[in-house]
Amino acid sequence: MSNKGNSRHLKRLAASAYAGTHRKEAKYLLKPRPGRHSVEQSITLASLIRDKIAYAKTLKEAASVIKKGNIELNGKVVKDDKQAVGFGDLVHIVPTNEYFAIGVNRQGAISVGKASSDAKRIAKIVGKYVAKHNKVMLRLHDGTVVAAPDGAKVNDSVVLAEGKVERLVKFEPGVQCVVYRGRHTGEMGKLKSINPGTAQSKATVELEAKSGTIQTLAENIIAVGA
């Protein structure tokens, strides 16, 4: 039997906790288009507009709003209703001039909070490579690719303004971090120590949070500032 590839549908019962939807309300959930965040860590822009922001009553209505160019994602107009939206994204509702920041709560589900018009986006560096003409580029956790500032390393974070790096946040003891996936999702605390790991084990960290000292994988946290 031939391989038909990945399914273009997503059942609510199979959806990750990040979607934060009622599993028995309907059978299917609109599946995010590949390319940015992972399916497990994102929802579609249409679902966000309908279910989280309540700017539309149905998916058809949400798709119409999006296709008219009324929604900006990270400063750019997006007309794809299946565009993946996840942690760290900034959404702008143009007609009402409202801004929303996408995060994650303690239950591992998407959280949507009001943001100001001058809010800055922060993203984690997950890869670094050399492009044409020896230009060093960075791959960020949400699929974005940007030019690397001096001293940037994997696991550091960058503050973005208009698609360009405004400031570098170093991944080092003392920096404030947010756990955006894993067992301690939603926790925030000061980075206490880093265990580099080995060829057989991944790097781990200790965070000093309000609930006490927690341990998690380095890949599960994002450095957000002092």
C-alpha positions in Angstrom: 0.0 0.0 0.0 1.4 3.4 -1.0 2.1 6.2 1.6 -0.4 9.0 1.2 1.5 11.4 3.3 0.3 13.4 6.4 -3.4 14.0 6.9 -4.8 17.3 6.0 -7.4 17.0 8.8 -7.0 17.3 12.5 -9.5 15.6 14.9 -10.1 17.5 18.1 -9.5 14.4 20.2 -6.1 14.1 18.7 -5.2 17.8 19.0 -2.6 18.9 21.5 -3.4 20.7 24.7 -2.0 23.9 23.2 -5.1 24.4 21.0 -7.2 24.8 24.2 -10.4 23.7 22.5 -13.4 21.6 23.6 -12.7 18.1 22.4 -16.3 17.0 22.1 -17.8 20.2 20.7 -17.2 19.1 17.1 -15.3 16.4 15.4 -12.6 18.3 13.5 -10.3 21.3 14.1 -8.8 23.4 11.4 -5.2 22.2 10.9 -2.4 24.8 10.8 -0.5 25.0 7.5 3.1 23.7 7.8 6.0 26.1 7.7 6.2 28.1 11.0 5.3 26.6 14.4 4.8 22.9 14.8 1.2 21.6 14.7 1.5 20.6 18.4 2.5 24.2 19.4 0.1 26.3 17.3 -3.5 26.9 16.1 -4.7 28.5 12.9 -5.2 32.2 12.5 -8.9 31.6 11.7 -9.4 29.6 15.0 -7.6 32.3 16.9 -9.9 35.0 15.4 -13.1 32.9 16.1 -12.4 31.1 19.4 -9.8 33.2 21.3 -10.4 36.8 20.2 -14.1 36.4 19.3 -13.8 38.8 16.4 -15.9 36.4 14.2 -18.7 33.9 15.0 -17.8 31.2 12.4 -14.8 29.9 10.6 -16.3 31.2 7.3 -16.7 34.7 8.8 -13.1 34.5 10.2 -11.7 33.5 6.8 -13.5 36.4 5.2 -12.0 38.9 7.7 -8.5 37.4 7.1 -8.7 37.4 3.3 -9.8 41.1 3.3 -6.4 41.9 4.8 -7.8 43.0 8.2 -5.3 40.9 10.2 -1.5 41.5 10.7 0.7 38.9 12.1 4.1 40.1 13.4 3.7 43.3 11.4 2.7 41.7 8.1 -0.7 41.4 6.6 -1.7 37.7 6.4 -4.5 36.4 4.1 -4.1 32.7 4.8 -6.7 31.5 7.3 -4.7 28.4 8.1 -1.5 30.3 9.0 0.0 28.8 12.1 0.0 31.1 15.2 2.0 30.2 18.3 4.1 31.4 21.3 5.7 34.8 20.8 3.5 36.0 18.0 1.9 39.5 17.9 -1.5 39.8 16.2 -3.0 43.2 15.1 -6.7 43.6 14.3 -6.5 46.5 11.9 -10.1 47.8 11.9 -10.2 48.1 15.7 -6.5 48.8 16.1 -6.2 46.1 18.8 -3.0 44.2 19.5 -2.7 40.7 21.1 0.3 38.8 22.3 0.3 35.0 22.1 1.6 33.0 25.0 1.0 29.8 26.9 -0.7 29.2 30.3 0.1 26.7 33.1 -2.1 24.1 31.5 -0.1 24.2 28.3 -2.8 25.9 26.3 -2.5 29.0 24.2 -3.1 32.3 26.1 -4.0 35.5 24.4 -3.4 38.9 26.1 -3.9 42.5 25.1 -0.7 44.2 24.0 0.3 47.8 23.2 1.0 49.0 19.7 4.8 49.3 20.5 5.0 45.7 21.9 8.2 43.9 20.8 8.4 40.3 19.7 10.9 37.9 21.3 12.0 34.6 19.8 14.5 31.9 20.7 17.5 31.0 18.4 17.3 27.3 17.5 19.8 27.2 14.7 22.6 29.2 13.1 24.1 28.8 9.6 26.2 30.6 6.9 24.3 31.7 3.8 25.6 33.1 0.5 28.3 35.7 0.7 29.3 34.3 4.2 26.3 36.0 5.8 25.5 34.4 9.1 21.7 33.7 9.6 19.6 32.6 12.6 16.7 30.2 12.6 14.2 31.1 15.3 11.7 28.9 17.2 8.8 30.1 15.1 10.4 29.4 11.7 11.6 33.0 11.1 15.1 33.5 9.6 17.0 36.7 10.4 20.5 38.1 10.1 22.7 37.3 13.1 24.0 40.0 15.3 27.5 39.7 16.8 27.8 37.2 19.6 24.5 35.4 18.9 24.4 31.7 19.8 21.9 28.9 19.8 19.5 29.2 22.9 20.0 33.0 23.1 16.9 35.1 22.3 16.4 38.1 20.0 14.0 41.0 20.4 12.6 41.9 17.0 11.3 45.2 15.7 9.9 45.4 12.1 11.4 42.0 11.3 15.0 43.0 12.3 17.0 42.2 15.5 16.9 45.1 17.9 18.5 43.4 20.9 20.1 40.2 21.9 19.2 38.4 25.2 22.0 36.1 26.3 21.1 32.6 27.6 23.2 32.7 30.8 22.7 32.4 34.6 20.7 35.3 36.0 18.4 35.9 33.0 14.7 35.7 33.3 13.2 32.8 31.4 9.7 31.4 30.4 9.0 27.7 30.1 6.9 27.5 26.9 6.6 23.7 26.6 7.1 20.6 28.7 6.0 19.6 32.2 6.5 23.1 33.7 4.9 25.1 30.9 3.9 28.6 31.9 6.4 28.8 34.7 8.7 31.9 34.8 11.9 32.2 36.8 15.6 33.2 36.9 18.1 30.8 35.2 20.1 29.3 38.0 22.4 26.8 36.2 23.0 25.1 32.9 24.0 21.5 32.4 25.5 21.3 28.8 24.5 17.6 28.4 26.4 15.0 26.4 26.2 13.3 23.1 23.7 10.9 24.6 21.7 13.4 26.7 20.2 16.9 26.1 21.2 20.0 27.9 19.1 20.8 31.1 18.6 23.8 33.2 17.6 24.8 36.7 15.2 27.8 37.2 14.5 29.6 40.4 10.7 30.1 40.2 8.0 31.2 42.6 7.1 27.6 43.2 10.8 26.7 44.0 13.7 25.3 41.9 12.5 23.5 38.8 14.5 21.4 36.3 13.7 21.1 32.6 15.3 20.8 29.2 17.1 23.8 27.8 15.1 23.5 24.7 11.9 24.1 26.7 12.6 27.6 27.8 13.1 31.0 26.3 15.3 33.8 27.8 13.2 36.9 27.9 15.3 39.5 29.8 16.9 40.6 33.0 
